[in-house]
Amino acid sequence: MPIIDDYILKNKKIINLTCKQLPHVFKNVDNQEKIKKLLSFIHSFSGKIIFCLNKKEYIQKILKVLIENKIYPQYIEKIIDINKESNFFYTNSKLKNGFFDKKNNILFICTKDLLPIITQNTSIATIIDNTHIQKNNLSQLIFNHPIIHVEHGIGRYQGLTTIKTASIKSEYLIISYAEEDKLYLPVSSLHLISPYTETSIEHAPLHKLGGDEWNKQKQKISKTLYDHAAQLLDIYANRASIEGFSFKKNEEKYQIFSKDCLFQITPDQDQVIKSVLKDMYKSTPMDRLICGDVGFGKTEIAMRSAFLSVSNKKQVAVLVPTTLLAQQHYENFKKRFSNWSFYIDLISRFQNQKQQNLLLQHTKNGKIDILIGTHKLLLKEIEWYDLGLLIIDEEHRFGVNHKEIIKKKYSNIDILTLTATPIPRTLNMAMTGIKDLSIIEKPPAQRLAVKTYIQEYSSTLVRNTILREILRGGQVYYVYNKVKNIINIAERLSKLIPEANIKIGHGQMSNIDLQKVMNEFYNNKFNVLICTTIIESGIDIPRANTIIIENSDHFGLSQLHQLRGRIGRSRYQAYALFLVNNFNKMTINAKKRLEAISSVNNFGGGFSLSNQDLEIRGIGEILGKEQSGHMKNIGFSLYMKLLRNAIDLLKTGEHLSIDKLLKKPLEVELYVSSLLPDNYIVDVNTRLFFYKKIFNAENENNIEQIKNELIYQFGPLPDFSKNLIIIAKIRLIAYKIGIKRIKSNKKIGIIEFNNKNSINTQYLLKIFQDEPNTWKMKNSTTLQFIWHPNDDYLRLIWIKNILYNLSKQS
Ligand SMILES: Nc1ncnc2c1ncn2[C@@H]1O[C@H](COP(=O)(O)OP(=O)(O)OP(=O)(O)O)[C@@H](O)[C@H]1O
């Protein structure tokens, strides 16, 4: 799953210079060093540049700096204070026609609330003057925010610093602890820290460096982790022991069914379908979660698995959250299976008792092959002739109670769960491996990312937005979530846009009326549907490509994402306009949600939004009460990390202790300067991002890719950064063969092995023979060496080659 940083850097080329440095540039215009950095950035960047400044006085200051340095005429076409422009559409069209179509570099000056609008445009660098907007990326470290270090506990992140000891330069993360102690953490050890979001920022319970408190907490937690891991292993074992049905392949029929699909499935869809079918061929019951963002084509996967089931004479239940979606699926399944004689039916709360009884009878006697329905499918009275597969669509919409019923009622059949925005509990199950997980990462071809705007309500804006859509022949969802007033909204909009043909749809209408409206909308009989969130789940109307949501600050994050997912489902550009009444009156969490939704404006954001949602809401929601208490002490990320280690240890039958859980990290100190200098990458968060990426890389190829990414974005690697890349590769190999520590001073060094290692002893003997003056055994697990070449880079290459050969088994 790409994290947001990744997305920003890879796809949009937005560089956020939200660092503590920049305000100083503005406040302290005499600081030549900082001005130089800023100017070098402007010179090096070939896209468009926005300065997003909070205070008017900064605008004056930066203008002064730029004009004094003759930057203005050469690099900047125009400087405007966008904040003066109150009407978004005016601003936006101006952006499009006036500035952003031009190839020259542009400097934009604006205040932060307008940033989401401007960043819709590609190739923009934004320079933001405080950390406010960055909060939307919660996975990133924020100055002064609490973080947790596995060995030292909770402290506060205080930025990065370069430290030079005996001519060696490296970069360190500063973490402050209680009593003003500070820890300097080498960037190669970033994996030891995790975010801590359990309390408000101010109330984080900081630990004392070297104190006992943290160790005590960890000891306590190891017991809980043990129990939790054992419980999970029990679940895996139970699952593996349940005997299910193993479906038989019928390649010929399956190929015919696949060929009927109206589109070419994407490689991701293909991969996911293969995993699903493979599960179904096995005799243990499938429990697989398919995560694919809104509109990515999960339904076809459901249909193909259903086909395998019914062609094995096994019934299929398709459980969906709303009657509207049930109806849509019913029609789509009927169309998709129209060349086959399988019997498909729909159960809903709108059927009368007689109709329902008949359905129940047909389900019991096996007449029905595929039954689609809402919670009705969970009724006690439903009995199946021979059920083989349960498909749960929009899993995030079902509560714990429903899931309990499912577990009991459908314990030994195959279950396929589909979701775009998994809820924390499900995410957790996938993370701990209780469920198998497949992800559809990419959308079908020809999709365009929805353009999202967050604006205060304005009737002109609403009129313009609706008109633009209907004039190009498209349709509009207008979401207003209070049934009581919805009729007034319809009147207001009819007056405002007499050109539009408007109708209402909501959950309190009779099923027949609602169905009629939806059918008419589907068939383009009118062009604006004013509706509640009933459309939120799965509704698929390719011609509807604008959505306007009133009071969008009252909606949850995944709800907003789902609603936006109703548009942009074909090849047309779609627009989402999230309206709020008053920016200044929004709650902090509402702001965070809207910032998050506008930042995840791309495809595949559902998964990261789920994670962000989790962080906004706090982790209390993820597990039962018992574990969440303990998690509060150590933070969600660390808890999950330790839990995974605990499961691994238990599997090997090892005794579990906190030291083992923490897996002492590998130490590499090689007496060479290695860092990404701040004149190479100015922004501290971007540096951190790359450090994390480099040291988390899974193999050498990944490191090479990151190196190329750096060169592409920031130019040729400085020498110190070349060293960093080699050190990352050294760490990878060292870890793989079971090395505990590599350490050196200017002349000699040591390589210390773990007791369990996989080094090639033949090669070890060979180096003793070939270079007797260089190598000796210091003790049974430690090798000592003398450094040969003088050049730092060559030394690193030398040691890397030695390790590489030690890792090769003959
Ligand atoms: N490979 C593909 N190529 C082209 N169109 C596709 C492809 N896969 C699916 N589609 C179309 O994309 C639209 C969305 O697909 P689908 O309804 O299956 O999405 P979904 O993943 O279920 O979304 P949601 O989570 O919003 O319910 C449908 O109109 C479908 O026909």
The ligand as a Gaussian input file, in Angstrom:
#p B3LYP/6-31G(d) Opt

LIG

0 1
 N      -11.557000      -3.697000     -15.804000
 C      -12.526000      -2.817000     -16.001000
 N      -12.535000      -2.048000     -17.121000
 C      -13.511000      -1.145000     -17.331000
 N      -14.564000      -0.941000     -16.506000
 C      -14.615000      -1.676000     -15.390000
 C      -13.613000      -2.651000     -15.073000
 N      -13.938000      -3.224000     -13.890000
 C      -15.092000      -2.631000     -13.483000
 N      -15.502000      -1.728000     -14.382000
 C      -16.696000      -0.847000     -14.298000
 O      -16.400000       0.110000     -13.284000
 C      -17.572000       0.423000     -12.553000
 C      -17.330000       0.190000     -11.076000
 O      -17.171000      -1.186000     -10.821000
 P      -17.796000      -1.867000      -9.525000
 O      -19.204000      -1.407000      -9.341000
 O      -17.506000      -3.303000      -9.568000
 O      -16.880000      -1.146000      -8.439000
 P      -16.732000      -1.462000      -6.902000
 O      -15.303000      -1.808000      -6.680000
 O      -17.743000      -2.462000      -6.476000
 O      -17.011000      -0.033000      -6.293000
 P      -17.768000       0.406000      -4.944000
 O      -16.803000       0.140000      -3.815000
 O      -17.992000       1.850000      -5.137000
 O      -19.006000      -0.415000      -4.854000
 C      -18.689000      -0.453000     -13.096000
 O      -19.459000       0.334000     -13.975000
 C      -17.952000      -1.554000     -13.829000
 O      -18.690000      -2.028000     -14.913000

